[in-house]
Amino acid sequence: MCAGLLLLTAVPALAADVPAPETVCTVKDSRLNELSGLVSDGKQWYAINDGGTKIQVFVLGRDCAVKKVISNPTDPFDVEDLARASDGTLWLSDTGDNKKARETVALHAVTPAGKSTLYRLSYPDGQHDTEALLLDKKGVPYLITKDILGEAKIYRPSGELQSPGPTPLEKVGSLKIQATDTPGSPVGSFGSVLVTGAASTVDGTVIAVRTYTDAYLYSAPDGDVVAALKRQPVRVPLPNEKQGEAIAFEPDGTLLSGSEGVGEPIRAVAGAAGLVTPSSASSPAGESSSASGSPDSSGVPVGPAIAIAVAVAAGGVFGVSKLRRRRS
């Protein structure tokens, strides 16, 4: 485990500082009913469902229509996010674990032709439910957990990935997110602290981490993920997404977001990457040692007792609703 782990509080920018997302198209294909991960190569989009009994990556046109499906018979446990390497390899984050019962989690590296390679991973400190995957400029994967009090943990492999593994993970930091009043999410305002996805720009200089309701953009001028997540983020509200989990960047810096559910839109925030100014690269976020924080103009602090009560109630209900597609 790395020394000097970082504990951060995401301090959002005012909603008025960023443009509102605009609908690009609507996902109408019933095969893509649980959109959880999204990436763009500049010409088309690649999308995955939450869960599934085989590997499927849906290739979408800019009208949200499915053009083809990249598939492999490998049966994952619970796929949650998607990233794309510089060589075109699609990385599926098979890291969901609502019951906190998995001995290992996994990544699936899938070629455009559908060949899949399995890499199992093991946490150093017990089970975690994880829905966010990042690849740095060197192709090193980072996992960001979905924690009920908004203190997401950050992990990366402690060495070179081994197939099938497992390769041990090391904890390299924690990212603490305060609640906001952005409407949406399947669990009310509690959803604004739950990390559901992540993405980076093609050149790796801007990183996005999303919750059900908001995206946080971090400057990464040298592509260093850990250093980036120490910095002050810019908050981009993503209001009224039914179950917002997908996040991606277009090559031009446009931020894309999407929600589970047939009939839900893919939306875009044009020029989002440009909202992260070079000066933010030297502006570290403040440290915090508790789940509550000082109120600010756009964040609503969540007290420990209230947060725990809401977490138990909302998390329990939401977890049960998703168990229908989980295997023990």
N, C-alpha and C positions, 0 to 999 in steps of 0.2 A: 504494500500500500504506500502511496506517495505521502511524503511529509508535507506539512503546510497546506492542508486542504482548505479550499475557499468556501466561505459561507456568505451568500450574497442576497440582497433584497432587490428585486426588480422594482425600480422606481419609474412609473410610467410617465410618458409625456402627456400633455393635455390632448384630449380627443380632437380639439380644434386645430391642432398642429399637423394633422395628417388627413389625406383625402379619404372619403368613404369608399368602401368596396363597391364595384359595379358588376352586375351580372353579365357574364360572357355567354353562357349557354346553360341548358338544363339537362341533367342526367336522367334519361327516360328508359334506358335499357334495364330490364328487371334482373339481368345477371349481375349488375353492378349496384346492388341494393345496400351495401354496407361500406361505402367508400371510406377508406382509412388512410391510404397513402397515395401520394401523387408526385410525379416528377415531369419535367419538360426537357426535350432536346432542342427546342426552338422551332421544330416543325410539327411535332405531335406530342401528346401527353401519354404517360404510362400510369396506370392506376391499379390499385389492389383493393380487394375486399378485406374486411375484418374477419379473421378466422379462416374457415375453408377446410375442405378435405383433400385438396390437391393444390399444387402451385398454379396460380393463374395470374397473369399480368395482362390487363386490358389495354390495348393501344387505341387511343381516342383521337378523333379529329377535333378541330377547333369548334365544331358544332356539338361536341359531347357525344357524338355517335361512335360506337365501337367499330373500329376498322378491322381488327383481328385480335386474337387472344394467344399470347405466348404461354404455353402450358407444359407441365411436367408432372408425372404421376406421384412424385414425392408427396406424402401426406404430412403437412405441418401440424403443429399443435395449436398455435394461435398467432397468426401473422397480424402485425399491427401497423408497420410503417414501411416506407420504401425510399431508397436512395439510389442514385445513378453515378457510377464511377466515370472517370474521364475516358476510359476505354469502351464505354457503353454497357458494361456489366451492370445488371440490376440487382441490388442487394435488398432482400426481404428480411425484415426484422421479426423473427418468430419468437417474440419475447413477452407476449401477454400471459398473465398468470393471476387471474382474479382470486383464485383460492389459495395463492401462495403455497403451492404444492409441488412445483417442478424442481427436480434435482439439477437440471440444466436448462438453459434457454439456447436459442440457435440463430444463426444467420444462414440464409440461402443465397448463394451467388448464382444468378441466372443469366445466361448469355441470350442475345436476341434470338438465337436458334432454339432456345428452350433447354439447353444442357444446364443441370443444376448441381452445385457442390455444397455439401453440408458442413457447417462449422459450428460445433457445439461450444457453449461458453458456460462458465460457472462463476457465480458471485462469491466474494470472499466473506460475506457477512449475512448469509441467508437469502430467502426468496424475495423477489420484488416483482411488481407488475409494471411493465415498461411498454410505452407506446411511441417513443420517440427515438429516431436513429439519425445520426449525422456521420458523414464521411469527411475527413479533413483532406487537405490538398495532396497528401501522400496516400490516401485511401484507407487510413486508419479509422475504424468505426468507433463511435461514441454512443453510448446508451444513456438516456435520461429518463428516470423513473417517474411514475405517476403516483405521487404520494398524497394522502388525504389531507394533510395540513399545509400543503403547498411548498414543502421543502424537498424538492426533487434532487435525487442523488445522481451523480455523473460518473460513469464507468467507461473504461476502455481496456482492451486486451493488454495483459502484462508482458506479452511477447508476440512473436509472429503467430498468426492464426494457423491452427492445425486442423486437418480434416481426417476423420470426423471430430477429433478432439476428445474431451473438452479442453479448451484453452482457458486458463484462469483470467478473470477480470480483476482490475484494480480500481479502487475508488479514487477519483482525482478531484472531486469537489461536490458541493451542494449548491443548488440554485433555489433561493427562497422567493416565492411570488406572493404578493399581497392580493387580496380580493379587489375586484373592480365592480362598478355598477353597469357594465355592458350587458344588455339583455341577451338572453338565449341560454343554451345548454340544456341537457336533459335532467339536470339536478339543481336548477336554480342558480343563485349567486355563488354557491359552493363550487360550481364548475369552473369559475374564473381562476382558481388556483391549481387546477389539475392539468398537468402537461400531457397533451394528446398527440403531439407531432413536432417535427423539426425539419429544417432544410437549410441549405447554404447556396449561395450564388455559384455560378459556374467557376469563377476564379477564386472562390473560397474567402472573399474579403468581407462578406456580410453573412451573418448567421441568424436564422429565425427559429424561435422556440414558441410554440403556440399552446394555448389552453382551449377550452371549449368556446371561449368568448373573445380572446385577444391574442395578438401575435406580438412578440418582443424581438426587436432587431438589434443585433450587436455588431460592432465594428471589429473586423478581424483582418487588419491590413497585411499581416504576414501569414494568415491562414491558421494561426494557433488557436484552437478551439478553447482550451482552458484559459488562456490569456483573454480571449474575447469575452468570455462569460464573467470575467471580473469587472467588465466595463459597464457604464451607464447605458441601459437600453432605451430604445424608442418604442413606445407602445402604439400598435396599430389595432384599433378596435375592429372586431369582426362580428357585428351584432346580428342577433336573430338567426343564427345557424342552428338547425334542429339538433344536431349532434356533431359539431365541427371537430374533425380529426385530421383532415388532409391539409397539407401546406407545401408550397413549392415556389421556386423562383423561375421565371422565364430568363433566358440569357440576357435580355435587356434590363433586368432588374425589377420587372413587374412581379408583384407577389400574388400568387394564386391561393385560393382556399376553397375547401369543399366539405360537405357534410354527408353523413350516412343518410340513406333513404332515397328511394326512387322519386323523381320529381324535384329533387333538390338542386340548386344551382351551383356551378363553379363560378366564383367571383374573382375579380382582379382589382388590385390597388396599383395603378400605374406609377412607375418611378419610385416604388417603395424603397429599394436599395439606396437611392439617393438621399433618403431622409436621414441616413446615418452619416453624419459629417466626419471628416478627418479628425476634428478636434476631440470627438468622443473616444478616439483611440487612446488618449492619454487621460481620460476621465474615469477613474475607478468608481464602482458602485460602493455605497456605504455598507459596512458590516452590521449584522444584527444577530442577537443571540436568543431571540424568542419568537414565537409564532405571531405575536402582536407587533405592530409597528406604529410609528407616529403617523397620524393622518396626513395626507397630502391632497393636492387639488384633484387628483384623479383616482386615488386608491382608497379603498375602504378597509381599514384594519380589521382583522379577525382575531378576537380574543381567544386564548387557548381553550377555555371551557366551552364557549359557544362553538368553536370550530370542531371540537371533539364530538359534541352532541350532534351537530349537523352531519359530520362525517359518518358517524355510526348509522344515523337514520337514512341519509341520502345514499351513502355508499352501499349500505346493505340492500336497499331496494334496487338500486341500479345494478349491483352485482348479480342479484337473483335474476333480473330480467335478461342478463346476458348469458346465463348458464345454459340456456337451451342449446347453444351452439358450442359449448366447451366439452371436451372429453376429460375425464378424470384420469 
